[in-house]
Amino acid sequence: MSSIVEISAATVSVVCDANGAAQHVVNVHNISGRKLRVGARAVVDGETKAQWIGPIAVQGKEGQQEWDLDADQTIQLTIPITANDAAQGKYTFRIEVYSTDAPSEDFTTGDGIAFEVAEPKPVSTPTAKPFPWAIVIAAVIVALLVLGGGGWAIYNAKTKTRVPDLSDLLLDDAKKMIVANELAVGEVTSKHEGDKPKNTVIDQTPDADEKVKKGETVNLVIESGTATVTPPRVHKQGRFNIRQTFLADLDAGVEGSNGADFWFEAVTATERFLVPRNGSKLVRMGNRTLSYGDCLRANFGTARIPLQTLPAGTTLCARTNEGRISAFRVENNVGPSPGVLTISFTTWEKRIQIMPISPRTLHIIN
């Protein structure tokens, strides 16, 4: 299943007001290459309650629950939050945008976003004359009960936090999440365990969802990516040009194919991007020479890549729309609009998996 849209929040976290109210704003960009009819739903995490998330809407179309989205169009969703019965803390959820044609199969889930509920301010109780001794005595009794029972829960809430699930995150993102949860980054070790991208978290201590004291260290084990990967034979290799606003096909090594892997998009004369198309994915790798193993383990994404971050010599990895691994190098500094991008590339054949069906039969899958 490929992503149909790109979801990006205006801010990762918002703070609720004294009534527990806040609002998130999320941008949804159609990257499917076709016109969509979409809807959106909230997926809650951990202790977040679904009833705290209000109806998702598009400004000016508040009465609608589904919206038309042209290819490469962006709409802005507003998500109201009303968490007036929530305890003090940070709560997370994600927005899932789906095609109304196949809502359970054709959808994209965004990254986690959060809202924070602050500790409520104490409410002063007006006194009446004569001096209300009965009220004072009752308040003392309540305070003693709080200190003896509920006070311990409040103490825990203020001094403890939940360890986030860091599995499959890149090391830098894992460190940011650790700090965001008021914990400290501990020892980081590496080992090779499989085909996960290099620097991906494969183990953590303490475990995810464990409650620990704030400030406690979290130790990480990351994928070293040191295993040697034997590449398959080369499918296509060469060099070609992509004109501004045209498409590039890394499987065929040509410009303007119907099976394009990325689009040289020009929003304005200076705001230009490489945009994955037809289910392909891209990732910028720096300026080093790339091997098949480097790209096999790369952390691909569907986000468009600004052209100004791709000077001559920059290398990128791609997973093509036909499922092949490809590496390419930017050979020129693209001039003013309309520009022409020149790349040299290598696209490898798909690896063949052999699965035994019976002791006498082998099933070969491309």
N, C-alpha and C positions, 0 to 999 in steps of 0.2 A: 504494500500500500504506500503510495507517495503522497506528500503533502499537497493540499490543494490551495492553501493560503499561507501567508507569513503573518504571524501574530506578534505584535510588539506593544508593550504597555508604556504609557507616558511616564510612569514612575513605578519602581518595583514595590514600594510600600507607601501607604497613606495612613494618616493618624485620624482616628474618629474624634468627633467633638464630644462635649459633655453628655450628649444624648445618645452616644454610640453610633452617630451617623457619619458617613463618609462616601466618597464616590471615586471609582477608578475609571480611567479613560484608556481604551485599547484601540490601536490601529490594526485593521485587517486588510492585507494586500493580496489580491488574487494573483497567484503565480502558476495557476493550472494551465494557462494558455487558452482557456475557453470561458464562455459566459457561464456563470453559476447562479443558482438560486440557493441561498444559504440561510441557516439559522444558527443560533449560538446557545450554549448551555454552560453552566458552571459545574466544575468538578471539585468538591471540597476535599481538603486534606486534614488528617489528624483529628483535632478536637473542634474544627470548624463545623458549624451547623448550617445546613442548606437553607434554612429559613432566614438566615441573616443576609443572604444574597438576594437582592431585589430583581425585578424584571429587567432583562438586558434590552437596550433600545438604541436606535439610531436617531440622532437629533433631527427633529422635524418629522419623524416617522414613528412617534412613540406608541401609536396604536398597533404597529405591525410586529410580528414575531419572525417574519422571514423577509429577506431582502435580495434584490437582483444585484449581481456584482459582475460588471464587465471584465474581460481579460485585462490584467494589469491595473485595474481600478482599486482604489483604497477607500474604505469607509471607516468611520470612527464610532465605536460602541461605547456607551456609558453603562456602568454597572453600579447601581446604588447599593449601599451597605447600611443596614440597620441592626446593630448588635447591642441594643440597650440592656439585654440580660446577660451579656458576656462578662466573664471575669477578666481582670487585668491581664494582658498578655498580647502575644503576636499570633495571628491566625493566617493561614495560607489557603489559597485555592487557585485553580487554573481555569482558563476559558477554552472551551472546545467549540470550534466552528465546523459545521458539517454541511454537506450537500443534501438538499431535501430529496434528491432522487434516490440516494442510498445513505441515510443518516448513520447507520451502524457500521458502514464499510468505508465510506469516503469522507474522512474528517481529518482535521489537524488539531492537536492539543498544544496550547501555548505553554511557556515557562511559568513557574509558580509566581504568583503575586500575593502581596500580604496587606493586611490592615492591622493597626495596633490600637488596642483599647487601653486607655490610661486609667490609673487608679482614680475612682470617683472622689470628688472633693467632699469633705464632711459637711453635712447640712446642720446648721445651727437651729436649736429648738427654742422658740420664744418662751419666756417665763412669764408667769402671771403673779399678781399680788393677791394674797400674802405669799411669802416664799414657799414654793411647792416642794416640801420635804419628801412627799411620797414619790415624786418624779425622780428626785435625786437618789433616793434609796433604790428605786427600780433600775436606774441607770448604772448604779454600782453593781447590782446583781448581774445585769446583762454583761457588763465589762468583765466581771469575773468569769462568766460562762465563756465569753469569747477567748479570754486568755487561756482558759483551761482546755478548750476543744478547738473551736474554729481558728483561734490564734495560731495554732500549730500549722494549719493548712495555709494561712496567710504567710507565715514565716517561710514555709517551703516554696510558695509561689514566688517570693521575693528573692530567695537565695539559691533556688535550683532552676535548671533549664533542661530541656529535652535535647538529646544528641540527634542531629539531623542525619538522614540517610545520604551518605556521600558516594555510594557505589556508582560507578560508571561516569563520575564527574572528572574533568581534567583537574590536575593538581591546583592550578591557580583559582579555578572556580570553587573547589573544595575548601581552600584556605579562606576565601571570602565568606563562604557560608558558615564556617566555624566561627569566625570573628563576629558575624552577624547574629549568631546565637549566644554571644557573650561567653565564648570558650576560647581556649588558646591552642595554637598549632603546636603539636609535639614533634616526636621523631618521625621522619619520613624515610622509609626504606623502599627498595625496589627489587622486583624479581620478575621472571618471565613465566606467564601462566597460560597464555593462549594468543588469540588473534586480536585482542583488544588494542586500541590505539595506545601508543607510547604515552606515558605520564597519566594514564587513566587510573583512578582509584579502584583497587580490587579487594581491599580489606581495610578495616578500621577498628580501633580500640579507643574508647568503649563502643559497644554495638549501637546501631541505629535505634532510636526511640527510648534508649535508657535515660533515666533522669539522674543528673549529676549536679554537683555544686557549680555555680557560675565561676568561670575562670579556670576550670579543670582542663588539662591538656588532652587533645585527641591525636592519637598516633595513626599514621597512614601507611599503607603499603600500596605502591603504584606499579603499573606494568612497565617493565624496563624496555620492552620492545627490542631485545637484543638477539632474538632467535633469527637465524638465517632463513629467508624465504626464497625458494627456487621459483623464478618467474616462469609463466607459460611462454609460448612463442609469441613473437610480435605479430599483432593483427594488422596494424597500419602505422606508418612512420613517415614523417616528412615535415614540410613547412608550407604555410599558406596564409593569405591575408583575409581579414574580416573587415568589411567596410562598416562605418557607423550606421546603425539601425538594422544591420543584416544579422543573419544567424550563422552559427558555426556547428559543424557536425564532426566530432572527434572520432566516431566510428568509421566514417568514410574519408575524413581528412579534406573536407571541402567547405566552402561558404554557401549558405543559402539552401541547405537541404531541409526536406520536410521532417527528417528525424533529427532535428537540431538538439544540441546539448546545452548551448547557451546563446544568449542574445546580447549584442552590443547595443545597449539601450542609451538613448540620449534624451534626458528629461528637459535640459536646456543646453545651450552651447558649451557650458562648462561643467554641468552636473551630469556625468555619464557613468554607466555601470556595466558590469558583466552579470547577467541574470540567468540562473539555471532554468532550463526548460524541459518539458516532457518527462518529468520525474528524475532528471539527472541532478547531481549534487557537486558542489565545488568547495575547495578550501585553499586559502593562500598559505604557502609553505615557506616564504622567505626568498633567499637568492642562492640556495645550494642546489647542487645536482641531485636529482631524485632517482631513487630506485623503485622497482615494482613493490618491494616490501614497505618502503616509506609510504607509498600511496595506499597500499592495502590496509595499513594501520592508521591512516589519517582520519581525523575527526570531521567528516564531511557535513555540509549544511546546505540549506536551500536559500539562505539569505543572499541578496545581491551584493556584489563587491564593488566599491567605488573605484573608478578608473584611476583617480589620483593616488591611490595606494599601490599602483602596479607600474612602477618605473621599469625601464629596460633592465633585463636580468632577473626579474621576479619569476619564481616558479610556482606552479599551482598543480594540485591533484584534482582529478575528476572521477566520479563514477558515472559512466554514460547512461543514457536512457535505455541502452540495450544490455546494461549490466556489466560492461567491461571496465577495467581500471585503466586510467590514462594519466600521463604526466605531460605538462606543456610549459614552455618558457616564453615570456614576453620578450620579443627581440628589438623593440623600438619604443622610444618615448612618443606616444601618440600626439600628433600636433593638434592645432586648433580645429574646431568643428568646421566642416565634417572631416573626421579623422579616419585613419586606416590602421588597424591593429595587425601586426605581424607576429605569428607564433610558430615555434618549432615544437613538434609533439611526438610522443610514442604512445600507442594504444595497444595493450596486450589482449590476447585471446582470453575468453572466460575459462576459469579452471574447471576441469571435469571431475565430478564426484562419482565414485563407483560404489554402489550400494548392493550388498548381497541380498538376493531374494530367497534363494534356497541353496543348499550345498552344491548344486550343479548349475545354477543360473546366476548370471550377473546382469544387473540393470544399470545402464549408463545414462546419466542425466546431464544435459548441457546446462 
